[in-house]
Amino acid sequence: MAILTSIFLTVLAACKAQAAALQIIPGAAWTATNTGQHIQAHGAGIIEANGIYYMIGEDKTNGALFQNVNCYSSSNLVDWKYEGALLSRTDADVQKVASLADPNSLVERPKVVFNERTKKYVMYFHLDIKYEIAEVGIATSDTVCGKYTFHSSFRPGGRQIRDIGLFKDDDGSAYLLAENRQFGTNEEVRSITYIMSLDSEYLNVTGIVHTFENHAAESPAMLKKDGYYFIFSSTLSGWDPNDNYYSYAPSLAGPWSSWKLFADEGSLTYRSQTTYILPFGDSAIYMGDRWQEHSLGSSTYIWLPLEFKGTEVSMPYRDVWSLDPISKTWSGSKTTVLEPQDAKLSNGARLVGCDGCSSRSAAGYLGGPERGAVTFSGGLSKCCKKATIVLVYVNGDLTSRFALVTVNGKKQKVEFPPSFNDQQISNVVIYGNFHSGSDNTIVVEGDDGGWAPNIDKIILACAV
């Protein structure tokens, strides 16, 4: 009996460990658990409070102009719940601020830190109108994910400010990372990036700690690790991606190293732009935006683990990887692929041609008046597993399609942003519970009479 009990506890511990590790799929659309919609938190930062992670970023549902600064919460960095808008164009107090109420206003790259002295959460963001006023905006709140009150906006020392980042050191001091660039001239653009110290309340700039003059460092983000400071940034190429770089120093004042690549050269940082570097155990997670210039709300996120060897940083690409929020470690993943040719097509659903799909066909005519559906059932036995489900699809429309995805009887409404081409595939990620045995099913169908996208395949991912 003691031996059987020991075996049972060992298996249970293994299952719990597996359940704790969920997968990140770089570049896939990410669905909020309580809305069924693609997460709108672009240019985001993350702050942890009371064991919960909060992701705060831009709502670009309707394009580049200021709509909302949104907040999402998660206990594991994978399942994200929409909590609400922290700052909105429609807020009564926001409407009283001319620079925010202007129909051409921009609020970009919001970052939040907590001030232990004032007990306030302080948000910094790039505030602009037609990219002409180039200011830093500040708002504060008593709670991390509550409504924020606009405090002020300004140009530090008269300098035009574009992309910003925010860094809080382990001694409680805080710093603004700010790119300064004159705009609207015919001369060659000169970009200067500053590390600026903030006052004890984090509400004003008190000085310049360091100036980067020989590198066009857009979208700055900072990490402190093993006594060194690391700054990451893209270079200048508009909405198009480029090869991003990093530099390091033993002090914020320097001396700073030469700038180096951390992703594969020529990969354009896997078609992304740095937005935030999240400390994670003995490593860190790179958070980047993969912008879709002509449909910014459809832009997705590239999250990848950074690898450190002293001051050397690298970031190999991974199609899928696992993170464990309990041990704060990451690992590789294994996948199982389910093709629609091996699934059940019903109510008018049928295979359609798709040159970009893995088997050159996809499950089409899902939803509509006949309520077409595809049911996957083979290869779904996953003991004690909450698994990552990647829905590989084609949506050639210019707007999102929606589908109902039912995993073992539990329905989820899921948004599928446009892929803009009938042959171009995209990915959406959701999560579902599986059990041992052969009766697991995943059903994809239309929502409320609408058409779902064509499904190329389903990929199940789980920890190695």
C-alpha positions in Angstrom: 0.0 0.0 0.0 2.8 2.4 0.9 4.4 1.7 -2.5 1.1 2.3 -4.4 0.6 5.5 -2.4 4.1 6.7 -3.3 3.5 5.9 -7.0 0.2 7.8 -6.9 1.8 10.9 -5.3 4.6 10.8 -7.8 2.2 10.7 -10.7 0.0 13.4 -9.2 3.0 15.6 -8.7 4.1 15.1 -12.3 0.5 15.9 -13.5 0.5 19.1 -11.4 3.8 20.1 -12.7 2.6 19.5 -16.3 -0.6 21.4 -15.6 1.4 24.4 -14.2 3.3 24.7 -17.5 1.4 26.3 -20.3 2.6 27.2 -23.7 3.4 30.4 -25.5 2.9 30.5 -29.3 4.8 33.5 -30.7 2.8 35.5 -33.2 -0.6 33.8 -32.6 -3.7 35.9 -31.8 -4.3 35.7 -28.1 -7.9 35.4 -26.8 -9.0 37.0 -23.6 -10.8 34.3 -21.5 -13.8 36.4 -20.6 -14.5 38.2 -23.9 -13.6 35.8 -26.7 -11.7 38.7 -28.4 -8.1 39.2 -29.4 -6.2 40.9 -26.6 -5.8 44.6 -27.2 -2.7 45.4 -25.2 -0.2 46.7 -27.7 3.0 48.5 -26.7 2.4 46.9 -23.3 4.1 46.6 -20.0 3.6 44.2 -17.1 3.4 44.8 -13.4 3.0 42.1 -10.7 0.8 42.8 -7.7 -0.2 40.3 -5.0 0.8 37.3 -7.1 -1.2 38.5 -10.1 0.3 39.8 -13.4 -1.3 42.8 -15.0 -0.7 43.6 -18.7 -1.4 47.2 -19.6 -1.3 48.3 -23.2 -2.9 50.1 -26.1 -6.3 49.3 -27.6 -5.9 49.5 -31.3 -9.3 48.0 -32.3 -10.1 51.0 -34.5 -6.5 52.0 -35.5 -3.7 54.1 -34.2 -5.6 57.0 -32.6 -6.2 57.0 -28.8 -9.1 54.8 -27.7 -8.3 53.1 -24.4 -5.4 52.0 -22.3 -6.5 48.4 -21.4 -5.7 46.2 -18.4 -5.7 42.3 -18.4 -4.9 40.1 -15.5 -3.3 36.6 -15.3 -2.0 34.3 -12.6 0.2 32.4 -15.1 1.1 34.8 -17.9 -0.9 32.7 -20.3 -4.6 32.9 -19.5 -5.5 36.6 -19.6 -8.8 38.1 -18.4 -9.9 41.5 -19.5 -10.3 43.8 -16.5 -11.3 47.1 -18.2 -10.0 50.3 -19.6 -7.7 52.4 -17.3 -7.8 55.5 -19.4 -10.4 56.1 -22.2 -11.1 58.9 -24.7 -14.7 58.8 -23.4 -13.9 59.3 -19.7 -15.4 62.6 -18.5 -12.2 63.8 -16.9 -10.2 62.8 -20.0 -12.5 65.0 -22.1 -11.4 68.0 -20.0 -7.8 67.5 -21.1 -7.4 69.1 -24.5 -4.4 67.0 -25.7 -6.3 63.7 -24.8 -9.7 64.8 -26.1 -8.3 65.9 -29.4 -9.7 63.5 -32.1 -6.1 63.1 -33.4 -4.5 62.3 -30.1 -2.2 59.3 -29.6 -1.5 57.5 -26.4 1.3 55.0 -26.9 3.5 52.5 -24.9 1.9 52.9 -21.5 4.0 51.6 -18.6 3.0 51.4 -14.9 5.2 51.3 -11.7 4.1 51.4 -8.1 5.4 54.0 -5.8 5.8 52.6 -2.2 6.2 56.1 -0.8 2.9 57.5 -2.1 1.1 54.2 -2.5 0.2 55.2 -6.0 0.4 53.4 -9.3 2.0 55.8 -11.8 1.5 55.4 -15.6 3.8 57.1 -18.1 3.0 57.1 -21.8 3.9 58.9 -25.1 1.3 61.6 -25.7 1.0 63.1 -29.2 -1.2 64.8 -31.7 -0.3 64.0 -35.3 3.2 63.3 -33.9 3.7 67.1 -33.5 3.5 67.8 -29.7 5.8 64.8 -28.7 5.2 64.8 -24.9 5.3 62.5 -22.0 1.9 61.9 -20.3 1.4 60.9 -16.7 -1.6 59.4 -14.9 -2.1 57.9 -11.4 -4.4 55.5 -9.6 -4.8 54.0 -6.2 -5.2 50.5 -7.7 -3.2 48.8 -10.4 -6.2 48.0 -12.6 -8.6 50.8 -11.6 -9.3 54.1 -13.4 -6.4 56.4 -13.7 -6.5 60.2 -13.3 -4.5 62.3 -15.8 -1.8 64.2 -13.9 0.3 66.2 -16.5 2.1 66.1 -19.8 5.3 67.9 -20.8 8.5 67.8 -22.8 11.3 67.0 -20.4 13.8 69.9 -20.7 11.9 71.0 -23.8 12.9 67.8 -25.7 10.5 66.1 -28.1 9.7 62.7 -26.8 8.6 59.7 -28.9 8.8 56.1 -27.7 9.2 55.7 -24.0 9.9 53.0 -21.4 9.9 53.0 -17.6 12.3 51.2 -15.3 12.2 50.8 -11.5 15.5 49.9 -9.9 15.7 47.6 -6.8 16.4 50.6 -4.6 13.0 52.1 -5.4 14.3 54.8 -7.8 12.6 55.1 -11.1 13.7 56.2 -14.6 12.1 57.3 -17.8 13.6 55.8 -21.0 12.8 58.3 -23.7 13.6 58.6 -27.4 14.1 62.2 -28.5 13.7 63.0 -32.2 12.8 66.1 -34.1 9.9 65.5 -36.5 8.6 67.1 -39.7 11.9 68.4 -41.1 13.5 67.6 -44.4 16.8 66.9 -42.7 18.1 63.5 -41.8 16.4 62.3 -38.7 18.7 62.2 -35.6 17.5 60.0 -32.7 18.8 60.4 -29.2 17.7 58.2 -26.3 17.9 59.3 -22.7 17.8 57.6 -19.3 16.1 60.2 -17.1 15.8 60.1 -13.4 12.4 60.7 -11.8 11.6 62.4 -8.5 10.6 60.5 -5.3 6.9 60.6 -6.3 7.7 59.5 -9.9 5.8 62.6 -11.2 8.6 64.6 -12.8 12.0 64.3 -14.4 14.9 65.5 -12.3 17.9 64.9 -14.6 19.6 63.0 -17.3 21.6 59.9 -16.2 22.9 58.9 -19.6 22.5 59.8 -23.2 22.8 57.4 -26.2 23.7 59.5 -29.1 25.1 57.1 -31.7 22.3 54.7 -31.9 18.7 55.2 -33.0 17.1 53.4 -30.1 13.3 53.4 -30.5 11.0 51.4 -28.1 13.5 51.3 -25.2 13.0 48.6 -22.5 15.3 47.8 -19.5 16.3 44.9 -17.3 18.6 44.6 -14.4 20.3 41.2 -13.9 23.3 40.0 -11.9 24.5 43.5 -11.2 24.3 44.7 -14.9 21.7 46.9 -16.6 20.5 45.8 -20.0 18.7 48.1 -22.4 16.9 46.7 -25.5 15.5 48.7 -28.4 14.5 48.6 -32.1 15.9 51.0 -34.6 13.9 53.3 -36.9 11.7 51.8 -39.6 8.2 53.0 -39.0 5.7 50.2 -38.5 8.1 47.8 -40.4 10.2 45.5 -38.2 14.0 45.6 -38.0 16.8 43.9 -36.2 16.7 45.0 -32.6 19.7 45.5 -30.4 20.8 45.5 -26.7 23.6 47.2 -24.7 24.7 46.7 -21.1 26.5 48.5 -18.3 27.5 48.1 -14.6 25.8 51.4 -13.9 22.9 53.4 -15.4 25.5 56.2 -16.0 27.7 53.7 -17.9 30.0 52.9 -19.4 27.6 51.2 -21.8 28.8 48.5 -24.2 28.5 48.7 -28.0 25.0 47.7 -29.3 24.7 44.0 -30.2 22.0 41.9 -31.9 20.2 39.4 -29.6 18.0 37.7 -32.2 19.1 36.0 -35.4 20.6 38.5 -37.8 18.3 39.4 -40.7 15.3 37.9 -38.9 14.0 41.4 -38.1 13.7 40.2 -34.5 11.3 37.6 -35.8 9.3 40.4 -37.3 8.7 42.2 -34.1 9.6 45.3 -32.1 10.7 45.4 -28.5 8.0 46.6 -26.1 9.0 45.2 -22.6 11.4 42.9 -20.9 9.8 40.9 -18.1 12.1 39.5 -15.4 11.3 35.8 -15.0 13.2 33.6 -12.5 16.9 33.4 -13.6 16.0 34.6 -17.0 13.6 37.1 -18.7 10.9 37.2 -21.3 11.1 39.4 -24.4 7.8 41.0 -25.2 7.5 42.3 -28.7 4.7 43.6 -31.0 4.3 42.2 -34.5 2.6 45.1 -36.1 0.0 44.9 -38.9 0.2 48.4 -40.2 -3.1 48.3 -42.1 -5.0 46.6 -39.3 -3.3 47.6 -36.1 -5.9 45.9 -34.0 -4.9 42.6 -35.6 -1.3 43.0 -34.5 0.0 40.1 -32.5 2.6 39.5 -29.9 6.0 37.8 -30.0 7.0 36.5 -26.5 10.3 34.5 -26.3 12.7 33.6 -23.5 16.0 35.4 -23.4 19.2 33.4 -22.7 22.0 35.0 -20.7 25.6 34.0 -20.5 27.1 36.7 -18.3 26.5 39.8 -20.3 25.9 38.0 -23.6 22.2 37.8 -24.5 20.6 35.6 -27.2 17.1 34.8 -28.3 16.7 31.7 -30.5 13.3 31.4 -32.2 10.8 28.8 -30.9 7.5 28.0 -32.5 6.2 27.0 -29.1 7.6 27.0 -25.6 6.4 26.3 -22.1 6.6 28.6 -19.0 5.9 27.5 -15.4 4.7 30.5 -13.3 5.3 28.6 -10.1 9.0 27.8 -10.5 9.5 30.7 -13.0 11.3 28.5 -15.4 10.8 27.8 -19.1 11.3 24.7 -21.3 10.6 23.3 -24.7 7.3 21.8 -25.8 6.0 18.9 -27.9 3.1 19.1 -30.3 0.4 17.0 -31.8 -1.1 18.0 -35.2 -4.7 17.3 -36.1 -5.8 17.6 -39.7 -9.3 18.3 -40.9 -9.0 15.3 -43.3 -9.1 13.1 -40.3 -12.0 15.0 -38.6 -15.7 14.8 -38.9 -17.3 17.4 -41.2 -21.1 18.0 -40.7 -24.0 20.2 -41.6 -22.6 21.3 -45.0 -19.0 21.8 -43.9 -16.5 20.4 -46.4 -12.9 20.5 -47.4 -11.8 23.5 -49.6 -8.6 24.2 -51.4 -5.9 26.2 -49.7 -2.4 26.4 -51.2 -0.9 27.9 -48.1 -2.3 25.2 -45.8 -0.2 22.2 -44.6 -2.2 19.7 -46.7 -3.3 22.2 -49.3 -6.9 22.0 -48.0 -8.9 23.3 -45.0 -12.2 22.7 -43.4 -14.5 25.3 -44.9 -18.2 26.4 -44.8 -18.2 26.4 -41.0 -21.2 28.2 -39.6 -23.6 30.0 -41.9 -27.3 29.0 -42.3 -26.5 25.3 -42.2 -24.4 25.6 -39.1 -21.5 23.7 -40.6 -19.0 22.2 -38.1 -15.8 20.3 -37.8 -15.2 17.9 -35.0 -11.7 16.7 -34.0 -11.5 13.6 -31.8 -8.4 11.6 -32.6 -5.2 12.0 -30.6 -6.7 14.1 -27.8 -5.9 11.9 -24.8 -4.0 14.1 -22.4 -3.7 12.9 -18.8 -4.1 15.6 -16.1 -3.4 18.2 -18.8 -4.7 21.7 -19.4 -3.4 21.9 -23.0 -2.6 24.7 -25.4 -4.8 24.6 -28.5 -3.5 26.4 -31.6 -6.2 26.9 -34.3 -4.4 27.4 -37.6 -6.8 29.2 -39.9 -7.5 31.3 -43.0 -9.6 34.4 -42.9 -9.4 36.4 -46.2 -11.8 39.1 -45.0 -10.8 42.6 -44.0 -12.4 42.2 -40.6 -12.4 39.5 -37.9 -14.5 36.4 -38.0 -15.8 34.7 -34.8 -16.4 31.1 -34.1 -17.5 28.9 -31.2 -14.9 26.4 -30.2 -16.1 23.7 -27.9 -13.5 21.7 -25.9 -15.0 18.7 -24.2 -18.4 20.4 -23.9 -17.1 23.8 -22.8 -17.8 26.5 -25.4 -15.6 29.5 -26.0 -16.2 32.4 -28.3 -13.0 33.1 -30.2 -12.0 36.0 -32.5 -10.1 35.2 -35.6 -8.4 38.4 -36.9 -8.0 38.8 -40.7 -5.2 37.0 -42.5 -5.9 39.3 -45.5 -5.5 36.5 -48.0 -7.5 33.4 -48.9 -4.2 31.4 -48.9 -2.4 33.0 -46.0 -2.6 31.2 -42.6 -2.7 32.7 -39.2 -2.9 31.3 -35.6 -5.2 31.8 -32.7 -4.4 30.3 -29.2 -6.9 29.1 -26.6 -6.6 26.6 -23.7 -8.7 23.6 -22.8 -8.9 20.7 -20.3 -8.4 17.2 -21.5 -8.6 13.8 -19.7 -7.4 10.3 -20.3 -9.4 8.1 -22.6 -10.6 8.4 -26.2 -13.7 10.6 -25.8 -12.1 14.1 -26.0 -13.4 16.4 -28.7 -12.8 19.8 -30.2 -15.7 21.3 -32.2 -15.3 24.5 -34.4 -18.5 26.1 -35.7 -19.9 29.5 -36.5 -21.1 32.0 -34.0 -24.8 33.2 -34.1 -25.2 32.3 -37.8 -22.0 33.9 -38.9 -19.2 32.2 -40.9 -16.2 30.9 -39.0 -12.8 31.0 -40.7 -11.4 28.0 -42.7 -9.5 25.7 -40.4 -6.2 24.5 -41.7 -5.3 22.3 -38.7 -5.2 22.2 -34.9 -2.0 21.9 -33.0 -2.0 20.7 -29.4 1.1 21.7 -27.4 2.2 20.5 -24.0 5.4 20.6 -21.9 8.2 18.3 -22.7 
